[in-house]
Amino acid sequence: MLQAAAALAIEPPEFAAEQLIQADGSDLQVDAYSVPEVADWDADGLADLIVGEKFSTSLGKVRIYLNTGTAAAPVYATSFYAQAEGAELTVPASGCLGVFPQVTDFDYDGRKDLLLGLADGRVQVRINQNTDAAPLFGPESYVQAGLPGSGQRQLRCPGNPGGGRLQQRRTARPGTGGYGWQGPRAAG
């Protein structure tokens, strides 16, 4: 048994020396407590930086740094803030957390949306109401997990204009379950 355990030993990864990321020729620096995410923000096939930050004592914002270089040699431009309802997207901040952004297509309409982890533990959803290449987000709604007594695993987003839910499907045949959107989809 010890031989089997020794054969499964995993070597820790080795990393190169740390490097500071540059944006517009200077070290990338947000206001406070950065939380980075890598995603293709402008649908150009390049990895951009999406950084949640604590902007003030009570606000968090999502900063975007577009990659103007290549996939092999990224160059990040001056940042701008994610936009929602005609203004900079802001969320309540507290302690050392501003906002924890995750880019995803939450409503399966082919456009990126934002899931935002908040300081109070809630998960906010912002649905993209523009194109995938130029996201603009609608009003906030909050993820609710499960329905009491239903026995189903669901993520509900009651404030979502589409009004649907992401539901885990269970089937009698192994391997045929999965997740699927139920309910109206946002217009695309």
C-alpha positions in Angstrom: 0.0 0.0 0.0 2.9 2.4 0.7 4.4 1.6 -2.7 1.1 2.6 -4.4 1.0 5.8 -2.4 4.6 6.6 -3.3 3.9 6.0 -7.0 1.1 8.6 -6.8 3.3 11.3 -5.3 2.7 14.5 -7.1 5.6 16.9 -7.6 4.8 20.5 -6.8 5.0 22.8 -9.8 8.0 25.0 -10.4 7.4 28.7 -11.3 9.6 31.2 -12.9 10.5 34.4 -11.0 7.6 36.8 -10.4 7.0 39.5 -12.9 4.9 42.6 -12.5 2.3 43.0 -15.3 2.5 46.2 -17.2 -0.4 48.3 -18.4 0.2 51.2 -20.7 4.0 51.0 -20.0 3.7 51.1 -16.2 3.3 48.5 -13.5 -0.4 47.5 -13.2 -1.8 48.9 -10.0 -5.5 49.1 -9.0 -6.8 51.1 -6.0 -6.9 48.3 -3.5 -7.4 44.5 -3.1 -7.2 43.3 -6.7 -8.9 40.1 -7.8 -7.8 39.2 -11.4 -9.6 37.1 -14.0 -8.4 36.3 -17.6 -11.0 36.3 -20.3 -11.5 37.5 -23.9 -13.4 40.7 -23.1 -13.7 42.2 -26.6 -14.1 38.9 -28.6 -10.8 39.4 -30.5 -9.4 36.0 -29.6 -6.8 37.5 -27.1 -6.8 37.1 -23.3 -7.6 40.3 -21.5 -7.3 41.1 -17.8 -10.5 41.7 -15.9 -9.7 42.9 -12.4 -12.0 43.4 -9.5 -10.9 46.1 -7.1 -12.0 47.9 -3.9 -12.4 51.4 -5.3 -13.3 53.1 -2.0 -14.3 52.1 1.5 -17.8 51.2 0.3 -17.5 50.5 -3.4 -16.1 47.8 -5.7 -15.5 48.1 -9.4 -14.5 45.9 -12.3 -11.5 47.2 -14.3 -10.8 46.0 -17.9 -7.3 45.9 -19.5 -7.5 45.0 -23.2 -4.7 42.9 -24.7 -3.4 45.0 -27.7 -0.4 42.6 -28.2 -0.6 38.9 -29.2 -1.4 35.7 -27.4 2.3 34.9 -27.0 3.3 38.5 -26.0 0.4 40.3 -24.4 0.5 44.1 -24.1 -2.2 45.6 -21.9 -3.7 49.0 -22.6 -4.9 51.7 -20.2 -7.8 50.3 -18.2 -11.5 51.3 -18.3 -14.4 50.2 -16.0 -17.1 47.8 -16.9 -20.3 49.6 -17.7 -23.9 48.9 -16.5 -27.0 50.9 -17.2 -25.0 53.9 -18.6 -22.5 54.3 -15.8 -19.5 52.5 -14.2 -20.6 49.2 -12.7 -20.3 49.4 -8.9 -21.1 47.0 -6.1 -21.1 47.4 -2.3 -17.6 46.7 -0.8 -16.6 45.8 2.7 -13.5 44.8 4.6 -10.8 43.8 2.2 -13.1 42.8 -0.7 -14.4 45.0 -3.4 -15.6 42.6 -6.0 -14.6 39.1 -7.3 -15.5 39.1 -11.1 -16.1 35.9 -13.2 -16.8 36.2 -16.9 -19.3 33.6 -18.2 -22.3 33.3 -20.5 -24.8 32.9 -17.7 -27.9 32.9 -19.8 -26.5 30.9 -22.8 -27.2 33.6 -25.4 -23.7 33.7 -26.8 -22.6 36.9 -25.0 -20.5 37.3 -21.9 -22.2 38.1 -18.6 -20.6 38.8 -15.2 -21.0 36.8 -12.0 -19.8 39.0 -9.2 -18.8 37.7 -5.8 -19.7 40.4 -3.2 -18.2 41.1 0.2 -21.4 40.1 2.0 -21.3 36.6 0.4 -24.0 37.1 -2.2 -23.4 36.4 -5.9 -24.6 39.1 -8.2 -25.4 38.5 -11.9 -25.1 41.2 -14.6 -26.6 40.1 -18.0 -24.9 41.6 -21.1 -27.4 43.6 -23.0 -25.1 44.5 -25.9 -22.8 42.5 -28.1 -20.2 40.0 -27.0 -17.4 42.3 -28.4 -18.7 45.4 -26.5 -20.4 44.2 -23.3 -22.8 46.6 -21.5 -24.6 45.2 -18.5 -28.2 45.5 -17.2 -29.5 45.8 -13.7 -28.2 43.5 -10.9 -29.9 40.3 -9.9 -28.8 37.7 -7.4 -28.2 34.0 -7.6 -30.3 31.8 -5.4 -29.2 28.2 -5.1 -31.8 25.4 -4.9 -35.4 25.4 -4.1 -36.3 24.3 -0.6 -37.9 20.9 -0.6 -37.6 20.4 -4.4 -34.7 17.9 -4.4 -33.3 19.7 -7.5 -30.1 21.7 -7.8 -30.9 25.0 -9.4 -29.4 28.4 -9.7 -32.2 30.9 -10.0 -31.8 34.5 -11.0 -35.2 36.1 -10.3 -34.2 39.6 -11.4 -32.9 38.3 -14.7 -35.0 39.8 -17.6 -35.1 36.3 -19.0 -36.6 34.9 -15.8 -35.1 31.5 -16.2 -33.0 29.2 -14.2 -30.0 26.9 -14.7 -31.0 23.4 -13.6 -29.0 20.2 -13.1 -30.9 17.5 -14.9 -30.9 13.9 -13.6 -31.7 11.1 -15.9 -32.1 7.3 -15.6 -29.2 6.7 -17.9 -25.8 7.4 -16.4 -23.8 10.2 -18.1 -26.8 11.8 -19.8 -27.6 14.4 -17.2 -26.1 17.9 -17.2 -27.1 21.5 -16.9 -29.5 23.3 -19.1 -31.3 26.7 -19.1 -35.0 26.6 -18.5 -37.3 29.5 -19.1 -37.2 32.5 -21.5 -33.8 33.5 -23.0 -32.7 37.1 -23.3 -33.3 38.5 -26.7 -30.1 38.1 -28.8 
